[in-house]
Structure formats: C-alpha cells, structure tokens
Amino acid sequence: MRRWLQQLQHELTHRQSLSLRRQLRAVDQCARIVQLDGRPLINLASNDYLALAGHPHIRQAVVEAIKRFGVGAGASRLVTGDLHVHRQLEERFAVFKHAEAALLTPTGYMANLAVLSALAGPDDVVLMDKLNHASLIDAARASGATVRIYPHRNLDKLHRLLQRTADARRRLIVTDAVFSMDGDCADLPALCELRDQFDAILIVDEAHATGVLGESGAGLAERQGVAGHIDVTISTAGKALGSLGGIVTAPQLAIDTLINQARTFIYTTAPPVTQVAAVNAALDVIEREPDRRLRLADLSQRLRSRLQQRGWPVADDPTPIVPLIVRDPAAALKMAERLEAEGFLIPAIRPPTVPPDSARLRVSLRADLLDDDIDRLIAAVGAPSDGVR
C-alpha cells in the first residue's frame, strides 16, 4: 500500500477507536417508513419536516417541468442558464420571505458561501455564534475577513465584540435561526437591536426554520415579529421544502452584488428546472396545507413534554429538532443501535459535528408521524442513564 493510503488508513482506524468513524447507510427513500438493511424503520433522521419529499403535487410539478423544459439549464446563470422560471421563483420567494429580492443557488451550502464571500473581505469582521452550521463557518473563513466567535446565544459577549471592532469596514453578525443540532432558536429581535446600534449587517440562516415556523411558514423572523428587518436571509429547499436548493433573500443591491461577486453563483451551472419546479410546488403546499405545520408543532410539544416527564433535559423550543444528549460517542452509538432494534432510525451525532462531550441522538420530527409513533418512541427511549446531562 502506498504511503499516503497507509496514512489515511491509520487516521480512519484512529477515528474508529474513538467511535467517531462515519459510514454511509443506504435507505430506499425519504419517507415516514424507510427500509434499511431489509428492515422497516420509522424515520426520525431526515430534515423532511413537512413530509413534502414525496408529496403528489410536487412530484407532478417536477414531471411536468421535465416534459416542458428537459432536465438541465445548460450553462451558468450569467451565460444562457438564466431561465424565466428561475426569475419567477425568485420573485415569489422574495415575497414569501418579506424581502425585496431573491437569488437561487444549487444548495444551501453554496448560498452561505456566496453570501459571505461576496459581502465580507479582509477589511471586515464576521461575528459568529459558536454553534452556527459548518457551512457558515467555512464561508466566514473563506471570505478572508477576521472571524470572531461568541458563545452560543451570548449577546453580552457579542455586544462587547461589536464595541471592540469599530474600525472594521463592515461588521457582519451571522447566526442560524434554528440551530441544527440543538433545535433552539436565536433571539432575532435582540440581534436586530444590536445591528442597529452598531450599524452592522445581520445575516440569518433560516435553513431549519423556513416552512416550519411563522404564521405563513416564512420562518423564525416571521414568528418573532421581525420579518422584513433581517438584512440577508439564507433559506434552503433541502429541508422542510422537501427538495434541494439555496435561496438568498435581501435588498436588491445585495443580490446584485452576489450576482457580480459570489463565485459559487458565477462559476456553476444553473439549478435545473426540476429543482425550480419542486420549490415552487412546495410553496404551493405550504400555503394550501397549513395543517402540516400545525401538526409538526403539536408533535414537537408532545414529544418534549413526555421526554421531560421521563427526566430528559430537553427544552420547550418550538422546533422539530429534539436532542437526546448522552455525552459519550460510544454511548450514543449504542443507544442508536438499541432504538434501531426497536424500529426507529435516529442517528448518533458525534464530534466534530457537535462539541466534545456532547454526543447525542438527534430526533428529527416529520408532520406525517402517527400518535402511536410517538408513544412507541417514548417507551423505547426510556429514562436517561446516569451519564446523560
């Protein structure tokens, strides 16, 4: 074996010894019930919160789009890949998010890279919540700006950092709306106040909030009463909307800047019409079927309440992400295996995805779960062990 392959083998073996090695496991589809290794399991692992990935209206919209347009855009948006359907979706999404303009990218990861690479540079400071998604962290580092991390939701520390960085050309406050591994929420009104006080730019990733929270499903900003007051919002279609894509909503000047400066927008093929059709159809369903969102909220409240009764330290957050923290990676893997034997697919989340000593099972709810699914889950989970905090 060549030396570099031996090095990789040694590194993977070391990860295995720490119960940190990841492996792919294929399921048959994204649905409430999935087949894994020939066994049916209740899917509590996906981000398909509204159960839209297989919705008949969205399926039909994609089929019709293929019949009319084919399967590819053929070029980047700045060449010949800018289709009328892209523009129509962006106009609609801007209205949905209470924004002036929108821009579609192939994925949410690419949207975050586009925003921070275009709006921040060497003379700027990016102020990040410690538990922001990896794509935001990568984007901030790649921007060339100075990056400062504040403890999770610690706005006093953020205030002090803003005071100390007055000489920066721009200061960008960057936060998740709903934090993907903990299911808790940012205080967006307070962040808006700090933004105004220090003339900063507030950038919010609503990946896990869009479609789920707010009166119309527009996200956490709508729920907290600051819709239209966020400078730049990043949404994804890969979670509650059931498909794929990143959508940036912002003032038109900011969108124009991304079109001219964001390399992950400029140098990639435009999203296919199938993707556009799926997102458009998902917006139809969110508008027409609000009961999905209400059902999801009810399931979250019910599960959290019953876990608290069992002694699990879960918070009363309004989101479909419920962490069961067991601290040790090996213990998390063991619990995931036990629950899989009971008929549930719930992944063990381990460092570096979460901080050391905070390995967990991440329960991810979906609107088509049955009441009996929750009852069975509670019985299977049981009470926390002595090692759980």
C-alpha positions as CSV (number, residue, x, y, z in Angstrom):
1,M,0.0,0.0,0.0
2,R,1.3,3.4,-0.9
3,R,2.4,5.7,1.9
4,W,-0.5,8.2,1.6
5,L,-3.1,5.4,1.6
6,Q,-1.4,4.0,4.7
7,Q,-1.7,7.4,6.4
8,L,-5.4,7.5,5.5
9,Q,-5.9,4.0,6.9
10,H,-4.2,4.9,10.1
11,E,-6.3,8.1,10.5
12,L,-9.6,6.1,9.9
13,T,-8.5,3.4,12.3
14,H,-7.9,6.0,14.9
15,R,-11.3,7.5,14.3
16,Q,-12.8,4.1,14.7
17,S,-11.1,3.6,18.0
18,L,-12.8,6.8,19.3
19,S,-16.2,5.7,18.0
20,L,-16.1,8.7,15.6
21,R,-15.8,7.0,12.2
22,R,-18.7,7.7,9.9
23,Q,-20.2,5.3,7.3
24,L,-22.9,5.6,4.6
25,R,-26.0,3.5,5.1
26,A,-28.5,3.5,2.2
27,V,-32.2,3.6,2.6
28,D,-34.8,3.1,-0.1
29,Q,-36.5,6.5,0.0
30,C,-37.2,9.6,2.1
31,A,-40.5,8.8,3.8
32,R,-42.0,8.1,7.2
33,I,-41.1,4.5,6.9
34,V,-37.7,3.6,5.3
35,Q,-36.1,0.3,4.6
36,L,-32.6,-0.1,6.0
37,D,-30.8,-3.4,5.5
38,G,-34.2,-5.0,4.7
39,R,-35.9,-3.8,7.9
40,P,-38.7,-1.2,8.1
41,L,-37.8,1.7,10.4
42,I,-39.7,4.8,11.5
43,N,-37.6,7.7,10.0
44,L,-36.7,10.2,12.7
45,A,-33.4,11.1,11.0
46,S,-34.3,13.3,7.9
47,N,-35.0,17.0,7.7
48,D,-38.1,16.5,5.6
49,Y,-40.1,18.2,8.4
50,L,-43.3,18.7,6.4
51,A,-43.1,15.4,4.7
52,L,-43.0,17.0,1.2
53,A,-40.3,15.0,-0.4
54,G,-42.9,12.6,-1.8
55,H,-45.9,14.9,-2.0
56,P,-48.0,14.1,-5.1
57,H,-48.3,17.8,-6.1
58,I,-44.6,18.3,-6.0
59,R,-44.0,15.0,-7.9
60,Q,-46.4,16.1,-10.6
61,A,-44.9,19.5,-10.9
62,V,-41.4,18.0,-11.5
63,V,-42.7,15.6,-14.1
64,E,-44.5,18.4,-16.0
65,A,-41.3,20.6,-15.8
66,I,-39.3,17.8,-17.4
67,K,-41.8,17.3,-20.2
68,R,-41.7,21.1,-20.9
69,F,-38.1,22.1,-20.3
70,G,-36.0,18.9,-20.1
71,V,-33.6,18.2,-17.3
72,G,-30.8,20.8,-17.4
73,A,-30.2,24.6,-17.7
74,G,-27.1,24.0,-19.9
75,A,-25.0,26.9,-18.5
76,S,-24.4,29.2,-15.6
77,R,-26.9,31.9,-14.9
78,L,-24.6,34.6,-16.3
79,V,-24.3,32.8,-19.7
80,T,-27.5,31.2,-21.0
81,G,-28.7,29.3,-17.9
82,D,-30.9,32.2,-16.6
83,L,-34.3,30.9,-17.4
84,H,-37.7,32.7,-16.9
85,V,-38.6,30.0,-14.3
86,H,-35.6,31.0,-12.2
87,R,-36.7,34.6,-12.1
88,Q,-40.4,33.7,-11.4
89,L,-39.4,31.5,-8.4
90,E,-37.1,34.2,-7.1
91,E,-39.8,36.9,-7.3
92,R,-42.2,34.6,-5.5
93,F,-39.7,33.6,-2.8
94,A,-38.8,37.2,-2.1
95,V,-42.5,37.9,-1.3
96,F,-42.7,34.8,0.8
97,K,-39.8,36.0,2.9
98,H,-40.9,39.6,3.1
99,A,-37.8,40.7,1.2
100,E,-37.0,42.9,-1.8
101,A,-35.2,40.4,-3.9
102,A,-34.0,36.8,-4.0
103,L,-31.4,34.6,-5.7
104,L,-31.4,30.9,-6.2
105,T,-28.3,28.7,-5.8
106,P,-27.9,24.9,-6.2
107,T,-27.6,24.2,-2.5
108,G,-27.9,25.9,0.9
109,Y,-24.2,25.3,1.5
110,M,-23.4,27.2,-1.8
111,A,-25.8,30.0,-0.8
112,N,-23.9,30.6,2.5
113,L,-20.6,30.6,0.7
114,A,-22.0,33.0,-1.9
115,V,-23.3,35.5,0.8
116,L,-20.2,35.7,2.9
117,S,-17.7,35.6,0.1
118,A,-19.4,38.5,-1.7
119,L,-20.2,40.7,1.3
120,A,-17.1,40.2,3.5
121,G,-13.4,40.6,2.9
122,P,-10.1,41.3,4.5
123,D,-11.1,44.6,6.0
124,D,-14.2,43.2,7.6
125,V,-15.2,41.3,10.8
126,V,-17.6,38.4,10.8
127,L,-19.2,37.8,14.3
128,M,-20.4,34.2,14.5
129,D,-22.5,32.2,17.1
130,K,-20.3,29.3,18.2
131,L,-22.9,26.7,17.2
132,N,-23.5,28.0,13.7
133,H,-23.7,25.4,10.9
134,A,-20.4,24.3,9.4
135,S,-21.3,25.9,6.1
136,L,-21.4,29.3,7.7
137,I,-18.1,28.7,9.5
138,D,-16.4,27.6,6.3
139,A,-17.9,30.6,4.4
140,A,-16.6,33.0,7.0
141,R,-13.1,31.6,6.9
142,A,-13.1,31.5,3.1
143,S,-14.1,35.2,2.9
144,G,-10.8,36.4,4.2
145,A,-12.5,38.5,6.9
146,T,-11.5,38.4,10.6
147,V,-13.7,35.9,12.3
148,R,-14.8,36.3,15.9
149,I,-16.8,33.7,17.7
150,Y,-19.2,34.5,20.5
151,P,-20.5,31.8,23.0
152,H,-23.9,30.3,21.9
153,R,-26.6,33.0,22.1
154,N,-24.4,35.1,24.4
155,L,-25.5,38.6,23.3
156,D,-23.5,40.3,26.0
157,K,-20.3,38.9,24.5
158,L,-21.5,39.9,21.0
159,H,-22.1,43.4,22.3
160,R,-18.5,43.6,23.6
161,L,-17.1,42.3,20.3
162,L,-19.1,44.9,18.4
163,Q,-17.6,47.6,20.6
164,R,-14.1,46.4,20.0
165,T,-14.4,46.2,16.2
166,A,-15.5,49.7,15.4
167,D,-12.6,50.2,13.0
168,A,-13.7,47.5,10.6
169,R,-15.1,48.4,7.2
170,R,-18.1,46.2,7.8
171,R,-19.2,44.1,10.7
172,L,-21.4,41.1,9.9
173,I,-23.4,39.4,12.6
174,V,-24.1,35.8,11.4
175,T,-26.4,33.3,13.1
176,D,-28.5,30.3,12.5
177,A,-32.2,30.9,13.1
178,V,-32.8,27.4,14.4
179,F,-29.6,25.6,15.5
180,S,-29.4,22.3,13.7
181,M,-28.1,20.1,16.4
182,D,-29.8,21.6,19.5
183,G,-33.2,22.8,18.0
184,D,-33.1,26.0,19.9
185,C,-33.6,29.5,18.4
186,A,-31.7,32.7,18.0
187,D,-33.1,35.9,19.6
188,L,-33.6,37.8,16.3
189,P,-35.3,40.9,17.8
190,A,-32.3,41.4,20.1
191,L,-29.9,40.8,17.2
192,C,-31.7,43.4,15.2
193,E,-31.3,45.9,18.0
194,L,-27.5,45.2,18.1
195,R,-27.4,45.5,14.4
196,D,-29.0,48.9,14.5
197,Q,-26.9,50.1,17.4
198,F,-23.6,49.3,15.7
199,D,-24.6,49.8,12.1
200,A,-23.8,46.1,11.4
201,I,-25.2,43.7,8.8
202,L,-27.4,40.9,10.2
203,I,-27.2,37.6,8.2
204,V,-29.5,34.8,9.3
205,D,-29.5,31.2,8.0
206,E,-33.2,30.0,8.2
207,A,-32.4,26.6,6.9
208,H,-34.3,24.8,9.7
209,A,-37.0,27.5,10.1
210,T,-38.2,28.1,6.6
211,G,-41.5,26.3,6.1
212,V,-41.7,25.3,9.8
213,L,-42.1,28.5,11.8
214,G,-44.2,31.6,11.5
215,E,-47.8,32.3,10.6
216,S,-47.3,31.6,6.9
217,G,-44.2,29.3,7.3
218,A,-41.8,32.0,6.3
219,G,-39.5,31.3,9.3
220,L,-38.3,32.4,12.7
221,A,-38.1,36.1,11.7
222,E,-41.8,36.0,11.0
223,R,-42.5,34.1,14.2
224,Q,-40.5,36.6,16.3
225,G,-42.1,39.7,14.6
226,V,-39.0,40.9,12.6
227,A,-39.9,39.7,9.1
228,G,-38.6,42.2,6.7
229,H,-36.0,43.5,9.2
230,I,-33.2,41.0,8.6
231,D,-30.6,42.2,6.1
232,V,-29.8,38.9,4.5
233,T,-31.6,35.6,4.9
234,I,-30.5,32.3,3.6
235,S,-33.1,29.6,3.2
236,T,-32.8,26.0,1.9
237,A,-35.3,23.9,0.0
238,G,-33.5,20.8,1.2
239,K,-35.3,20.5,4.5
240,A,-38.9,21.5,5.1
241,L,-39.5,22.2,1.4
242,G,-38.6,18.6,0.6
243,S,-36.1,19.0,-2.4
244,L,-32.9,20.9,-2.9
245,G,-31.6,24.5,-3.3
246,G,-30.4,27.6,-1.5
247,I,-32.3,30.8,-1.7
248,V,-30.8,34.2,-0.6
249,T,-33.3,37.0,0.2
250,A,-32.0,40.5,0.7
251,P,-32.2,44.1,-0.7
252,Q,-31.7,44.2,-4.5
253,L,-28.3,45.9,-4.1
254,A,-27.1,42.9,-2.1
255,I,-28.5,40.4,-4.6
256,D,-26.8,42.4,-7.4
257,T,-23.5,42.2,-5.5
258,L,-23.9,38.4,-5.2
259,I,-24.5,38.1,-8.9
260,N,-21.3,40.0,-9.6
261,Q,-19.0,38.7,-6.9
262,A,-20.2,35.4,-5.5
263,R,-18.0,32.7,-7.1
264,T,-20.3,29.8,-6.0
265,F,-23.1,31.5,-8.0
266,I,-21.0,32.8,-11.0
267,Y,-19.0,29.6,-11.8
268,T,-21.6,26.9,-11.5
269,T,-24.3,25.5,-13.8
270,A,-27.8,27.0,-13.0
271,P,-30.1,24.8,-11.0
272,P,-32.2,22.6,-13.2
273,V,-35.9,23.3,-13.9
274,T,-36.8,20.2,-11.9
275,Q,-35.4,21.9,-8.8
276,V,-37.2,25.1,-9.5
277,A,-40.5,23.3,-10.1
278,A,-40.1,21.4,-6.8
279,V,-39.5,24.5,-4.8
280,N,-42.4,26.3,-6.4
281,A,-44.7,23.4,-5.7
282,A,-43.5,23.2,-2.1
283,L,-44.5,26.8,-1.7
284,D,-48.0,25.9,-3.0
285,V,-48.3,23.1,-0.4
286,I,-47.1,25.3,2.5
287,E,-49.7,27.9,1.5
288,R,-52.6,25.4,1.0
289,E,-51.9,22.9,3.8
290,P,-51.0,24.9,7.0
291,D,-52.2,21.9,9.0
292,R,-48.9,20.2,8.2
293,R,-47.0,23.0,10.1
294,L,-49.5,22.9,13.0
295,R,-49.2,19.1,13.2
296,L,-45.5,19.3,13.4
297,A,-45.6,21.9,16.2
298,D,-48.0,19.6,18.1
299,L,-45.7,16.7,17.7
300,S,-42.8,18.7,19.0
301,Q,-44.6,19.9,22.0
302,R,-46.0,16.5,22.8
303,L,-42.6,14.7,22.5
304,R,-40.8,17.3,24.5
305,S,-43.3,17.2,27.3
306,R,-43.2,13.5,27.6
307,L,-39.4,13.3,27.5
308,Q,-39.3,15.9,30.3
309,Q,-41.6,13.7,32.3
310,R,-39.1,10.8,31.8
311,G,-36.3,13.0,33.1
312,W,-34.7,14.1,29.8
313,P,-33.4,17.7,29.9
314,V,-35.0,18.9,26.7
315,A,-36.1,22.5,26.3
316,D,-39.5,23.8,25.3
317,D,-38.3,25.0,21.8
318,P,-40.9,25.3,19.0
319,T,-38.9,23.3,16.5
320,P,-38.9,19.7,15.2
321,I,-35.3,19.0,16.3
322,V,-35.1,17.3,19.7
323,P,-31.6,16.3,21.0
324,L,-31.1,13.5,23.5
325,I,-27.6,14.2,24.8
326,V,-25.7,11.2,26.2
327,R,-22.2,12.8,26.1
328,D,-20.1,9.8,25.2
329,P,-19.8,8.9,21.4
330,A,-19.8,5.1,22.2
331,A,-22.9,5.5,24.3
332,A,-24.6,7.5,21.6
333,L,-23.9,4.7,19.1
334,K,-25.1,2.0,21.5
335,M,-28.4,3.9,22.1
336,A,-28.9,4.4,18.3
337,E,-28.4,0.7,17.8
338,R,-30.8,-0.2,20.5
339,L,-33.5,2.1,19.1
340,E,-32.9,0.8,15.7
341,A,-33.6,-2.7,17.0
342,E,-36.9,-1.2,18.4
343,G,-37.8,0.1,14.9
344,F,-36.5,3.7,14.9
345,L,-33.9,5.3,12.7
346,I,-32.3,8.0,14.8
347,P,-28.6,8.8,14.1
348,A,-25.9,9.2,16.7
349,I,-24.4,12.7,16.3
350,R,-20.8,12.8,17.5
351,P,-17.8,15.3,17.4
352,P,-16.8,17.2,15.4
353,T,-20.4,17.8,14.3
354,V,-21.2,18.6,17.9
355,P,-18.7,19.8,20.6
356,P,-16.7,17.3,22.6
357,D,-18.6,15.6,25.5
358,S,-22.0,16.3,23.9
359,A,-22.6,13.3,21.6
360,R,-26.3,12.8,21.2
361,L,-29.2,11.3,19.3
362,R,-30.9,13.9,17.2
363,V,-34.6,13.2,16.9
364,S,-36.0,14.9,13.8
365,L,-39.7,15.0,13.6
366,R,-41.9,15.0,10.5
367,A,-45.5,16.0,10.0
368,D,-46.8,12.6,8.9
369,L,-45.8,10.8,12.1
370,L,-48.6,9.0,13.9
371,D,-49.5,9.5,17.5
372,D,-48.6,5.8,18.0
373,D,-45.1,6.5,16.6
374,I,-44.6,9.0,19.5
375,D,-46.0,6.6,22.1
376,R,-43.7,3.8,20.9
377,L,-40.7,6.1,20.8
378,I,-41.2,7.3,24.4
379,A,-41.4,3.7,25.5
380,A,-38.3,2.7,23.6
381,V,-36.2,5.7,24.8
382,G,-37.0,5.2,28.4
383,A,-35.3,7.4,31.1
384,P,-31.9,8.9,30.7
385,S,-28.9,7.0,32.1
386,D,-26.6,8.3,34.7
387,G,-24.2,9.5,32.0
388,V,-26.7,11.8,30.4
389,R,-26.8,15.5,31.1
